[in-house]
Amino acid sequence: MSEVLYAPGLGYYSAGSVKIASRNAPNQAGLTGDFVTAPELTPMFGRTVARQVAEVLAVCEQPKILEFGAGTGQLARDLLEALKRMGHQPTYEILELSADLKQRQQETLSAWSEQVRWTQTPNENFEGVILANEVLDAMPVHLVGFNGNSKVFERGVIWSEQGFAWQDRAAPSHVATALRHRMPALPNYLTEINLAGEAWVQTLGQCLKKGLVLLIDYGFTAHEYYHPQRAQGTLMCHIQHRAHDNPFFAPGLQDITAHVDFSAIAKAAHQSGLDVLGFTSQANFLLNAGLADQAADMTPSDRRAVEKLVSEAEMGELFKVLALGRHVEPPLMGFTRSDRRHHL
């Protein structure tokens, strides 16, 4: 997964194909790219997130914003425009692994060149807001499970006469231990664990001096993630707005993702000294943060997009928002109602 997504020049995120559909550049048949993210559906998403961001920036002495994996740059632009109207003009840093997406971001944010800069590492003693929208799901995962004898195996990839193929082996001890801490030994069960994501969150805990980490992604709590009925895991591929489960179909030309185990991410954050400040669905977060207050500014297109963002049958329930922080007092605006931290 790491190789086909990030190998220099060949990986999905390091090659030059258009990945994320832009609301500013649809083709005749519809959207370009392979998938669409919430900021590309409507500016109402970024404007609403900006309200939560502004609440935290107001209590920081030298506030900044750091966005990981900024996509086309649309969320950054919507945030900067909304924050300016609220009287905030923070430095906006972007950490982006994809050269292609970085170029698109620079084009999108050309009018904000005095505020925006790109970085390769998060700064120590960071004060402000760290954002990651659909970042954790694209981090390489371990594909693991229990065989009929309740032993932990790891599923890997080999090259055969027929091309790429799966092959199982006994899981390394640290991987086996991680899985056993998450779920009972269900026979013939396959799932994923995102140790890279947990390590990344712990790195943020070392960098954040004061402020908020806002993680928006699709996923579940551990109770839902490792449910007996989810015995084939969550690994999915995305190409030309179609989803399927075959990562060997077009390696390097399609996105590969796995849903997020938010319980594991919250635990890793807590172990790094961060506070878990809130956890709820995307729909609840947006409504708590004042999405409905902007109804008068919505075009018909915005209204259709907002329905997709908050509908339980669309993105509203599948996507979750996890707030982590340090020296920030809850409750935060986006979690005033329907905070689900007790489910983690």
SULWODA-V72926 format. One record per backbone hydrogen bond with DSSP energy under -0.5 kcal/mol. CO is the residue of the C=O (numbers start at 0). NH is the residue of the N-H. E is the energy in kcal/mol with one decimal. If there is no record, write none. Layout:
co=CO nh=NH e=E
co=CO nh=NH e=E
This chain:
co=0 nh=4 e=-1.3
co=1 nh=5 e=-2.5
co=2 nh=6 e=-2.1
co=3 nh=11 e=-2.9
co=4 nh=12 e=-3.1
co=6 nh=9 e=-1.4
co=6 nh=10 e=-3.3
co=10 nh=13 e=-0.8
co=10 nh=14 e=-1.6
co=18 nh=20 e=-0.5
co=18 nh=33 e=-3.2
co=18 nh=34 e=-1.4
co=21 nh=24 e=-1.3
co=26 nh=29 e=-1.1
co=29 nh=26 e=-2.2
co=33 nh=240 e=-1.8
co=34 nh=20 e=-2.9
co=36 nh=39 e=-1.2
co=36 nh=40 e=-0.7
co=37 nh=40 e=-1.3
co=37 nh=41 e=-1.1
co=41 nh=44 e=-1.2
co=41 nh=45 e=-0.5
co=42 nh=46 e=-2.4
co=43 nh=47 e=-1.8
co=44 nh=48 e=-2.4
co=45 nh=49 e=-2.1
co=46 nh=50 e=-0.7
co=47 nh=50 e=-0.9
co=47 nh=51 e=-1.0
co=48 nh=52 e=-2.3
co=49 nh=53 e=-2.9
co=50 nh=54 e=-1.5
co=51 nh=55 e=-1.2
co=52 nh=55 e=-0.5
co=52 nh=56 e=-2.6
co=53 nh=57 e=-1.8
co=55 nh=58 e=-1.5
co=56 nh=59 e=-1.4
co=62 nh=90 e=-0.7
co=63 nh=128 e=-2.4
co=64 nh=92 e=-3.6
co=65 nh=67 e=-0.5
co=65 nh=130 e=-2.9
co=66 nh=94 e=-2.4
co=67 nh=132 e=-0.5
co=69 nh=72 e=-2.3
co=72 nh=76 e=-2.2
co=73 nh=77 e=-2.6
co=74 nh=78 e=-2.6
co=75 nh=79 e=-2.8
co=76 nh=80 e=-2.4
co=77 nh=81 e=-2.2
co=78 nh=82 e=-3.2
co=79 nh=83 e=-2.0
co=80 nh=84 e=-1.5
co=81 nh=85 e=-1.0
co=82 nh=87 e=-3.0
co=83 nh=86 e=-1.4
co=90 nh=64 e=-2.4
co=90 nh=92 e=-0.6
co=91 nh=116 e=-2.2
co=92 nh=66 e=-2.8
co=93 nh=95 e=-0.6
co=93 nh=118 e=-2.6
co=94 nh=68 e=-2.5
co=96 nh=98 e=-0.6
co=97 nh=101 e=-2.3
co=98 nh=102 e=-1.9
co=99 nh=103 e=-1.7
co=100 nh=104 e=-2.6
co=101 nh=105 e=-2.4
co=102 nh=106 e=-1.7
co=103 nh=107 e=-2.5
co=104 nh=108 e=-2.5
co=106 nh=109 e=-1.1
co=108 nh=111 e=-2.1
co=109 nh=112 e=-1.0
co=111 nh=114 e=-1.7
co=111 nh=115 e=-2.2
co=114 nh=91 e=-2.6
co=116 nh=93 e=-1.8
co=122 nh=125 e=-0.6
co=125 nh=208 e=-3.0
co=125 nh=209 e=-1.6
co=126 nh=63 e=-1.6
co=127 nh=211 e=-2.3
co=128 nh=65 e=-2.4
co=129 nh=213 e=-3.2
co=130 nh=67 e=-2.7
co=131 nh=133 e=-0.6
co=131 nh=215 e=-2.4
co=134 nh=137 e=-1.3
co=135 nh=138 e=-1.6
co=136 nh=257 e=-1.7
co=139 nh=195 e=-0.5
co=140 nh=142 e=-0.5
co=141 nh=143 e=-0.7
co=141 nh=192 e=-1.8
co=142 nh=154 e=-3.3
co=143 nh=190 e=-3.4
co=144 nh=152 e=-2.6
co=145 nh=187 e=-0.9
co=145 nh=188 e=-1.3
co=146 nh=149 e=-2.1
co=150 nh=146 e=-2.3
co=151 nh=170 e=-1.9
co=152 nh=144 e=-1.8
co=153 nh=155 e=-0.6
co=153 nh=168 e=-1.8
co=155 nh=166 e=-2.0
co=157 nh=159 e=-0.6
co=157 nh=164 e=-2.2
co=159 nh=162 e=-1.6
co=162 nh=159 e=-3.0
co=164 nh=157 e=-2.9
co=166 nh=155 e=-3.1
co=168 nh=153 e=-2.9
co=171 nh=175 e=-2.7
co=172 nh=176 e=-2.6
co=173 nh=177 e=-1.7
co=174 nh=178 e=-2.1
co=175 nh=179 e=-2.3
co=176 nh=180 e=-1.5
co=178 nh=181 e=-1.6
co=178 nh=182 e=-1.6
co=183 nh=185 e=-1.9
co=184 nh=186 e=-0.5
co=185 nh=188 e=-0.8
co=188 nh=145 e=-1.3
co=189 nh=232 e=-0.6
co=190 nh=143 e=-2.2
co=192 nh=141 e=-2.6
co=192 nh=194 e=-0.9
co=193 nh=197 e=-1.6
co=194 nh=198 e=-2.2
co=195 nh=199 e=-2.2
co=196 nh=200 e=-2.2
co=197 nh=201 e=-1.8
co=198 nh=202 e=-1.7
co=199 nh=203 e=-1.8
co=200 nh=204 e=-1.8
co=201 nh=205 e=-1.1
co=202 nh=206 e=-1.2
co=203 nh=207 e=-2.5
co=206 nh=125 e=-2.6
co=206 nh=208 e=-0.5
co=209 nh=127 e=-2.1
co=210 nh=325 e=-1.9
co=211 nh=129 e=-3.1
co=211 nh=213 e=-0.5
co=212 nh=214 e=-0.6
co=212 nh=323 e=-2.8
co=213 nh=131 e=-1.9
co=213 nh=215 e=-0.5
co=214 nh=321 e=-2.7
co=215 nh=133 e=-3.2
co=216 nh=319 e=-3.4
co=217 nh=259 e=-2.0
co=219 nh=261 e=-2.6
co=220 nh=223 e=-0.6
co=220 nh=224 e=-3.0
co=221 nh=225 e=-2.5
co=223 nh=226 e=-1.2
co=226 nh=229 e=-2.1
co=228 nh=230 e=-0.5
co=229 nh=232 e=-1.1
co=230 nh=189 e=-2.3
co=235 nh=256 e=-3.2
co=236 nh=243 e=-1.9
co=237 nh=254 e=-2.3
co=238 nh=241 e=-1.2
co=241 nh=238 e=-2.4
co=243 nh=236 e=-3.4
co=244 nh=246 e=-0.7
co=245 nh=248 e=-1.5
co=249 nh=252 e=-2.5
co=249 nh=253 e=-0.7
co=254 nh=237 e=-2.0
co=256 nh=235 e=-2.6
co=259 nh=219 e=-2.3
co=259 nh=261 e=-1.1
co=260 nh=264 e=-1.7
co=261 nh=265 e=-2.5
co=262 nh=266 e=-2.2
co=263 nh=267 e=-2.2
co=264 nh=268 e=-2.2
co=265 nh=269 e=-2.4
co=266 nh=270 e=-2.3
co=267 nh=271 e=-1.1
co=268 nh=271 e=-0.5
co=268 nh=273 e=-2.4
co=269 nh=272 e=-1.5
co=274 nh=276 e=-0.9
co=274 nh=324 e=-2.0
co=277 nh=322 e=-3.0
co=278 nh=339 e=-4.4
co=279 nh=320 e=-3.0
co=280 nh=284 e=-2.5
co=281 nh=285 e=-2.6
co=282 nh=286 e=-2.3
co=283 nh=287 e=-2.8
co=284 nh=288 e=-2.1
co=285 nh=290 e=-2.2
co=286 nh=289 e=-1.2
co=290 nh=293 e=-1.6
co=291 nh=294 e=-1.7
co=293 nh=296 e=-1.6
co=294 nh=297 e=-1.4
co=298 nh=302 e=-2.4
co=299 nh=303 e=-1.9
co=300 nh=304 e=-2.1
co=301 nh=305 e=-3.0
co=302 nh=306 e=-1.9
co=303 nh=307 e=-1.4
co=304 nh=308 e=-2.1
co=305 nh=309 e=-1.8
co=306 nh=310 e=-1.9
co=307 nh=314 e=-2.2
co=307 nh=315 e=-0.6
co=310 nh=313 e=-1.2
co=310 nh=315 e=-1.8
co=310 nh=316 e=-0.7
co=313 nh=317 e=-0.5
co=314 nh=318 e=-1.7
co=315 nh=282 e=-2.2
co=317 nh=218 e=-1.8
co=318 nh=281 e=-2.7
co=319 nh=216 e=-2.0
co=320 nh=279 e=-1.9
co=321 nh=214 e=-2.7
co=321 nh=323 e=-0.5
co=322 nh=276 e=-2.3
co=322 nh=277 e=-1.3
co=323 nh=212 e=-3.6
co=324 nh=274 e=-3.3
co=325 nh=210 e=-2.4
co=331 nh=334 e=-2.0
co=332 nh=335 e=-1.3
co=339 nh=342 e=-2.3
co=339 nh=343 e=-0.6
co=340 nh=343 e=-1.3
